[in-house]
Amino acid sequence: MIDPRCRCRTIASLEGDPAGAYAREHLRLDAVATDGWSARWSCPDTGMRWRETYFPAWGAHDPQERLERLDRPASPPGTAHRRSWTRLMGIAITATVVAALIAEPILTR
Ligand SMILES: [Zn+2]
């Protein structure tokens, strides 16, 4: 089952608090750099890999975070449209077959 919070296919990067929240709530921690300033995460649903980097923000109380997606979504743009068109054709064919099956006993009677 795919996590409804998964936005790995639509978001390429996040900054600040939403970045940390997204990583902790949805992603799986793979590795933390020895210097402690970056970490590698991956999505349990899509397998997308993410890199999280921390950098000390001057004048801010908390270090800033940045989350960057390392993988591109597998399906190229336009695939979703083509798939929905194929599904529509499938529905149309099914409807024709069902209509034919319903109509046949009436015709032979
Ligand atoms: Zn995800």
Backbone and ligand atoms as CSV (ligand in chain L), in Angstrom:
chain,resi,resn,atom,element,x,y,z
A,1,MET,N,N,0.852,-1.208,0.000
A,1,MET,CA,C,0.000,0.000,0.000
A,1,MET,C,C,0.879,1.246,0.000
A,2,ILE,N,N,0.514,2.179,-0.857
A,2,ILE,CA,C,1.311,3.403,-0.993
A,2,ILE,C,C,0.861,4.428,0.043
A,3,ASP,N,N,1.863,5.022,0.707
A,3,ASP,CA,C,1.621,6.047,1.706
A,3,ASP,C,C,0.947,7.253,1.049
A,4,PRO,N,N,-0.217,7.680,1.549
A,4,PRO,CA,C,-0.889,8.840,0.945
A,4,PRO,C,C,-0.088,10.140,1.072
A,5,ARG,N,N,0.892,10.158,1.996
A,5,ARG,CA,C,1.731,11.354,2.164
A,5,ARG,C,C,2.822,11.426,1.104
A,6,CYS,N,N,3.006,10.363,0.317
A,6,CYS,CA,C,4.100,10.308,-0.648
A,6,CYS,C,C,3.916,11.351,-1.751
A,7,ARG,N,N,4.891,12.269,-1.832
A,7,ARG,CA,C,4.877,13.285,-2.889
A,7,ARG,C,C,6.191,13.217,-3.667
A,8,CYS,N,N,6.863,12.066,-3.576
A,8,CYS,CA,C,8.200,11.909,-4.163
A,8,CYS,C,C,8.223,12.058,-5.681
A,9,ARG,N,N,7.115,11.811,-6.334
A,9,ARG,CA,C,7.086,11.933,-7.793
A,9,ARG,C,C,6.804,13.353,-8.250
A,10,THR,N,N,6.261,14.173,-7.348
A,10,THR,CA,C,5.867,15.519,-7.761
A,10,THR,C,C,6.781,16.609,-7.211
A,11,ILE,N,N,7.474,16.333,-6.108
A,11,ILE,CA,C,8.336,17.345,-5.500
A,11,ILE,C,C,9.794,16.976,-5.740
A,12,ALA,N,N,10.611,17.953,-6.166
A,12,ALA,CA,C,12.030,17.698,-6.431
A,12,ALA,C,C,12.902,18.177,-5.277
A,13,SER,N,N,12.424,19.169,-4.512
A,13,SER,CA,C,13.197,19.641,-3.369
A,13,SER,C,C,12.302,20.347,-2.364
A,14,LEU,N,N,12.755,20.347,-1.125
A,14,LEU,CA,C,12.041,21.028,-0.044
A,14,LEU,C,C,13.076,21.734,0.817
A,15,GLU,N,N,12.687,22.831,1.421
A,15,GLU,CA,C,13.622,23.551,2.288
A,15,GLU,C,C,12.993,23.872,3.623
A,16,GLY,N,N,13.848,23.993,4.632
A,16,GLY,CA,C,13.400,24.397,5.961
A,16,GLY,C,C,12.647,23.298,6.683
A,17,ASP,N,N,11.740,23.687,7.563
A,17,ASP,CA,C,11.005,22.736,8.387
A,17,ASP,C,C,10.232,21.698,7.586
A,18,PRO,N,N,9.553,22.068,6.480
A,18,PRO,CA,C,8.822,21.039,5.722
A,18,PRO,C,C,9.729,19.919,5.217
A,19,ALA,N,N,11.003,20.252,4.943
A,19,ALA,CA,C,11.959,19.244,4.462
A,19,ALA,C,C,12.201,18.192,5.536
A,20,GLY,N,N,12.494,18.645,6.749
A,20,GLY,CA,C,12.750,17.722,7.848
A,20,GLY,C,C,11.519,16.912,8.197
A,21,ALA,N,N,10.365,17.573,8.194
A,21,ALA,CA,C,9.122,16.893,8.532
A,21,ALA,C,C,8.799,15.811,7.512
A,22,TYR,N,N,8.985,16.131,6.248
A,22,TYR,CA,C,8.683,15.162,5.188
A,22,TYR,C,C,9.590,13.940,5.307
A,23,ALA,N,N,10.874,14.179,5.532
A,23,ALA,CA,C,11.834,13.075,5.658
A,23,ALA,C,C,11.480,12.176,6.844
A,24,ARG,N,N,11.180,12.773,7.986
A,24,ARG,CA,C,10.921,11.979,9.186
A,24,ARG,C,C,9.581,11.258,9.136
A,25,GLU,N,N,8.596,11.867,8.491
A,25,GLU,CA,C,7.267,11.260,8.477
A,25,GLU,C,C,7.114,10.206,7.389
A,26,HIS,N,N,7.829,10.401,6.282
A,26,HIS,CA,C,7.573,9.511,5.144
A,26,HIS,C,C,8.781,8.710,4.690
A,27,LEU,N,N,9.961,9.319,4.647
A,27,LEU,CA,C,11.127,8.648,4.078
A,27,LEU,C,C,11.800,7.716,5.078
A,28,ARG,N,N,12.648,6.846,4.532
A,28,ARG,CA,C,13.398,5.900,5.331
A,28,ARG,C,C,14.862,6.337,5.329
A,29,LEU,N,N,15.449,6.433,6.516
A,29,LEU,CA,C,16.836,6.878,6.624
A,29,LEU,C,C,17.789,5.768,6.200
A,30,ASP,N,N,18.631,6.066,5.205
A,30,ASP,CA,C,19.583,5.067,4.697
A,30,ASP,C,C,20.969,5.246,5.304
A,31,ALA,N,N,21.437,6.497,5.350
A,31,ALA,CA,C,22.793,6.732,5.837
A,31,ALA,C,C,22.942,8.176,6.294
A,32,VAL,N,N,23.810,8.378,7.278
A,32,VAL,CA,C,24.137,9.730,7.746
A,32,VAL,C,C,25.623,9.946,7.504
A,33,ALA,N,N,25.966,11.095,6.914
A,33,ALA,CA,C,27.369,11.391,6.644
A,33,ALA,C,C,28.150,11.485,7.940
A,34,THR,N,N,29.429,11.149,7.876
A,34,THR,CA,C,30.259,11.127,9.089
A,34,THR,C,C,30.369,12.507,9.731
A,35,ASP,N,N,30.275,13.560,8.904
A,35,ASP,CA,C,30.354,14.909,9.479
A,35,ASP,C,C,29.019,15.338,10.118
A,36,GLY,N,N,27.968,14.547,9.897
A,36,GLY,CA,C,26.685,14.829,10.516
A,36,GLY,C,C,25.854,15.908,9.837
A,37,TRP,N,N,26.345,16.445,8.724
A,37,TRP,CA,C,25.630,17.551,8.074
A,37,TRP,C,C,24.791,17.137,6.868
A,38,SER,N,N,24.841,15.872,6.534
A,38,SER,CA,C,23.962,15.426,5.460
A,38,SER,C,C,23.548,13.980,5.700
A,39,ALA,N,N,22.430,13.612,5.099
A,39,ALA,CA,C,21.906,12.261,5.266
A,39,ALA,C,C,21.270,11.808,3.967
A,40,ARG,N,N,21.209,10.513,3.801
A,40,ARG,CA,C,20.574,9.943,2.612
A,40,ARG,C,C,19.293,9.243,3.037
A,41,TRP,N,N,18.230,9.527,2.319
A,41,TRP,CA,C,16.922,8.950,2.612
A,41,TRP,C,C,16.404,8.285,1.350
A,42,SER,N,N,15.465,7.359,1.515
A,42,SER,CA,C,14.796,6.807,0.345
A,42,SER,C,C,13.324,6.595,0.646
A,43,CYS,N,N,12.538,6.654,-0.418
A,43,CYS,CA,C,11.093,6.505,-0.279
A,43,CYS,C,C,10.741,5.027,-0.236
A,44,PRO,N,N,10.004,4.577,0.792
A,44,PRO,CA,C,9.643,3.161,0.859
A,44,PRO,C,C,8.658,2.741,-0.232
A,45,ASP,N,N,7.971,3.695,-0.839
A,45,ASP,CA,C,6.959,3.366,-1.854
A,45,ASP,C,C,7.508,3.403,-3.272
A,46,THR,N,N,8.234,4.471,-3.601
A,46,THR,CA,C,8.688,4.652,-4.982
A,46,THR,C,C,10.158,4.301,-5.156
A,47,GLY,N,N,10.907,4.179,-4.063
A,47,GLY,CA,C,12.336,3.892,-4.151
A,47,GLY,C,C,13.175,5.113,-4.495
A,48,MET,N,N,12.538,6.292,-4.565
A,48,MET,CA,C,13.267,7.532,-4.864
A,48,MET,C,C,14.279,7.814,-3.746
A,49,ARG,N,N,15.474,8.226,-4.164
A,49,ARG,CA,C,16.498,8.550,-3.172
A,49,ARG,C,C,16.551,10.065,-2.971
A,50,TRP,N,N,16.747,10.470,-1.744
A,50,TRP,CA,C,16.800,11.885,-1.369
A,50,TRP,C,C,18.081,12.162,-0.602
A,51,ARG,N,N,18.577,13.385,-0.743
A,51,ARG,CA,C,19.717,13.820,0.054
A,51,ARG,C,C,19.270,14.995,0.906
A,52,GLU,N,N,19.507,14.865,2.200
A,52,GLU,CA,C,19.145,15.940,3.115
A,52,GLU,C,C,20.440,16.594,3.571
A,53,THR,N,N,20.491,17.905,3.472
A,53,THR,CA,C,21.678,18.614,3.956
A,53,THR,C,C,21.262,19.660,4.979
A,54,TYR,N,N,22.068,19.781,6.007
A,54,TYR,CA,C,21.869,20.802,7.041
A,54,TYR,C,C,22.946,21.846,6.841
A,55,PHE,N,N,22.592,23.079,7.032
A,55,PHE,CA,C,23.638,24.093,7.064
A,55,PHE,C,C,23.304,25.105,8.144
A,56,PRO,N,N,24.294,25.494,8.944
A,56,PRO,CA,C,24.015,26.435,10.028
A,56,PRO,C,C,23.577,27.780,9.435
A,57,ALA,N,N,22.442,28.263,9.874
A,57,ALA,CA,C,21.950,29.537,9.356
A,57,ALA,C,C,22.405,30.656,10.284
A,58,TRP,N,N,23.071,31.628,9.709
A,58,TRP,CA,C,23.534,32.759,10.504
A,58,TRP,C,C,22.345,33.537,11.039
A,59,GLY,N,N,22.340,33.751,12.347
A,59,GLY,CA,C,21.275,34.539,12.957
A,59,GLY,C,C,20.007,33.757,13.240
A,60,ALA,N,N,19.984,32.466,12.876
A,60,ALA,CA,C,18.799,31.660,13.161
A,60,ALA,C,C,19.116,30.710,14.302
A,61,HIS,N,N,18.088,30.321,15.031
A,61,HIS,CA,C,18.294,29.447,16.179
A,61,HIS,C,C,18.563,28.005,15.759
A,62,ASP,N,N,17.884,27.587,14.701
A,62,ASP,CA,C,18.017,26.194,14.270
A,62,ASP,C,C,18.744,26.117,12.937
A,63,PRO,N,N,19.478,25.022,12.723
A,63,PRO,CA,C,20.100,24.851,11.414
A,63,PRO,C,C,19.036,24.644,10.336
A,64,GLN,N,N,19.282,25.186,9.160
A,64,GLN,CA,C,18.342,25.039,8.049
A,64,GLN,C,C,18.567,23.695,7.368
A,65,GLU,N,N,17.497,23.157,6.867
A,65,GLU,CA,C,17.583,21.869,6.181
A,65,GLU,C,C,17.155,22.033,4.731
A,66,ARG,N,N,17.714,21.185,3.907
A,66,ARG,CA,C,17.313,21.159,2.508
A,66,ARG,C,C,17.223,19.704,2.067
A,67,LEU,N,N,16.155,19.369,1.386
A,67,LEU,CA,C,15.939,18.008,0.929
A,67,LEU,C,C,15.873,18.036,-0.596
A,68,GLU,N,N,16.739,17.255,-1.220
A,68,GLU,CA,C,16.776,17.213,-2.683
A,68,GLU,C,C,16.576,15.791,-3.174
A,69,ARG,N,N,15.744,15.647,-4.163
A,69,ARG,CA,C,15.527,14.326,-4.740
A,69,ARG,C,C,16.654,14.017,-5.705
A,70,LEU,N,N,17.234,12.830,-5.603
A,70,LEU,CA,C,18.358,12.444,-6.462
A,70,LEU,C,C,17.892,11.693,-7.706
A,71,ASP,N,N,16.719,11.095,-7.647
A,71,ASP,CA,C,16.202,10.331,-8.787
A,71,ASP,C,C,15.099,11.108,-9.480
A,72,ARG,N,N,14.988,10.853,-10.771
A,72,ARG,CA,C,13.866,11.416,-11.516
A,72,ARG,C,C,12.736,10.390,-11.518
A,73,PRO,N,N,11.477,10.853,-11.525
A,73,PRO,CA,C,10.380,9.887,-11.610
A,73,PRO,C,C,10.534,9.040,-12.876
A,74,ALA,N,N,10.246,7.756,-12.760
A,74,ALA,CA,C,10.491,6.809,-13.849
A,74,ALA,C,C,9.657,7.097,-15.088
A,75,SER,N,N,8.407,7.503,-14.897
A,75,SER,CA,C,7.541,7.675,-16.056
A,75,SER,C,C,7.735,9.058,-16.678
A,76,PRO,N,N,8.032,9.126,-17.974
A,76,PRO,CA,C,8.214,10.421,-18.622
A,76,PRO,C,C,6.887,11.169,-18.745
A,77,PRO,N,N,6.927,12.496,-18.916
A,77,PRO,CA,C,5.672,13.251,-19.028
A,77,PRO,C,C,4.848,12.751,-20.211
A,78,GLY,N,N,3.550,12.638,-20.017
A,78,GLY,CA,C,2.677,12.192,-21.098
A,78,GLY,C,C,2.245,10.747,-20.924
A,79,THR,N,N,2.974,9.982,-20.118
A,79,THR,CA,C,2.638,8.567,-19.917
A,79,THR,C,C,1.281,8.431,-19.225
A,80,ALA,N,N,1.046,9.288,-18.226
A,80,ALA,CA,C,-0.205,9.228,-17.480
A,80,ALA,C,C,-1.391,9.508,-18.408
A,81,HIS,N,N,-1.218,10.466,-19.318
A,81,HIS,CA,C,-2.282,10.804,-20.261
A,81,HIS,C,C,-2.574,9.628,-21.178
A,82,ARG,N,N,-1.487,8.999,-21.695
A,82,ARG,CA,C,-1.647,7.862,-22.593
A,82,ARG,C,C,-2.335,6.703,-21.880
A,83,ARG,N,N,-1.964,6.494,-20.614
A,83,ARG,CA,C,-2.528,5.403,-19.845
A,83,ARG,C,C,-4.022,5.612,-19.624
A,84,SER,N,N,-4.433,6.862,-19.336
A,84,SER,CA,C,-5.844,7.129,-19.094
A,84,SER,C,C,-6.643,6.975,-20.392
A,85,TRP,N,N,-6.007,7.319,-21.526
A,85,TRP,CA,C,-6.665,7.158,-22.820
A,85,TRP,C,C,-6.888,5.672,-23.108
A,86,THR,N,N,-5.893,4.839,-22.795
A,86,THR,CA,C,-5.997,3.384,-22.987
A,86,THR,C,C,-7.108,2.824,-22.117
A,87,ARG,N,N,-7.193,3.333,-20.876
A,87,ARG,CA,C,-8.223,2.877,-19.952
A,87,ARG,C,C,-9.611,3.238,-20.478
A,88,LEU,N,N,-9.710,4.434,-21.056
A,88,LEU,CA,C,-10.979,4.906,-21.626
A,88,LEU,C,C,-11.412,4.003,-22.771
A,89,MET,N,N,-10.446,3.593,-23.619
A,89,MET,CA,C,-10.725,2.680,-24.726
A,89,MET,C,C,-11.199,1.337,-24.187
A,90,GLY,N,N,-10.562,0.872,-23.110
A,90,GLY,CA,C,-10.933,-0.395,-22.479
A,90,GLY,C,C,-12.361,-0.358,-21.969
A,91,ILE,N,N,-12.741,0.764,-21.367
A,91,ILE,CA,C,-14.100,0.937,-20.845
A,91,ILE,C,C,-15.098,0.930,-22.004
A,92,ALA,N,N,-14.743,1.606,-23.095
A,92,ALA,CA,C,-15.614,1.688,-24.265
A,92,ALA,C,C,-15.843,0.305,-24.866
A,93,ILE,N,N,-14.767,-0.490,-24.967
A,93,ILE,CA,C,-14.865,-1.854,-25.520
A,93,ILE,C,C,-15.720,-2.722,-24.600
A,94,THR,N,N,-15.471,-2.636,-23.277
A,94,THR,CA,C,-16.235,-3.411,-22.297
A,94,THR,C,C,-17.718,-3.058,-22.390
A,95,ALA,N,N,-18.027,-1.774,-22.504
A,95,ALA,CA,C,-19.416,-1.317,-22.596
A,95,ALA,C,C,-20.086,-1.882,-23.841
A,96,THR,N,N,-19.357,-1.933,-24.961
A,96,THR,CA,C,-19.893,-2.472,-26.223
A,96,THR,C,C,-20.187,-3.959,-26.079
A,97,VAL,N,N,-19.254,-4.696,-25.461
A,97,VAL,CA,C,-19.417,-6.148,-25.267
A,97,VAL,C,C,-20.603,-6.422,-24.350
A,98,VAL,N,N,-20.702,-5.666,-23.253
A,98,VAL,CA,C,-21.800,-5.843,-22.299
A,98,VAL,C,C,-23.135,-5.539,-22.975
A,99,ALA,N,N,-23.152,-4.457,-23.764
A,99,ALA,CA,C,-24.368,-4.070,-24.483
A,99,ALA,C,C,-24.778,-5.173,-25.457
A,100,ALA,N,N,-23.776,-5.768,-26.132
A,100,ALA,CA,C,-24.043,-6.844,-27.082
A,100,ALA,C,C,-24.601,-8.067,-26.368
A,101,LEU,N,N,-24.050,-8.386,-25.193
A,101,LEU,CA,C,-24.495,-9.551,-24.420
A,101,LEU,C,C,-25.917,-9.354,-23.907
A,102,ILE,N,N,-26.233,-8.110,-23.532
A,102,ILE,CA,C,-27.579,-7.804,-23.031
A,102,ILE,C,C,-28.577,-7.825,-24.200
A,103,ALA,N,N,-28.129,-7.271,-25.345
A,103,ALA,CA,C,-29.026,-7.139,-26.498
A,103,ALA,C,C,-29.322,-8.470,-27.171
A,104,GLU,N,N,-28.399,-9.414,-27.124
A,104,GLU,CA,C,-28.536,-10.674,-27.861
A,104,GLU,C,C,-29.798,-11.481,-27.513
A,105,PRO,N,N,-30.091,-11.739,-26.218
A,105,PRO,CA,C,-31.315,-12.524,-25.912
A,105,PRO,C,C,-32.581,-11.845,-26.398
A,106,ILE,N,N,-32.561,-10.516,-26.407
A,106,ILE,CA,C,-33.739,-9.758,-26.851
A,106,ILE,C,C,-33.956,-9.978,-28.353
A,107,LEU,N,N,-32.846,-10.006,-29.113
A,107,LEU,CA,C,-32.902,-10.169,-30.560
A,107,LEU,C,C,-33.343,-11.581,-30.955
A,108,THR,N,N,-32.877,-12.589,-30.189
A,108,THR,CA,C,-33.179,-13.970,-30.558
A,108,THR,C,C,-34.581,-14.390,-30.109
A,109,ARG,N,N,-35.184,-13.607,-29.224
A,109,ARG,CA,C,-36.495,-13.965,-28.708
A,109,ARG,C,C,-37.593,-13.863,-29.770
L,1,ZN,ZN,ZN,7.528,8.801,-1.280
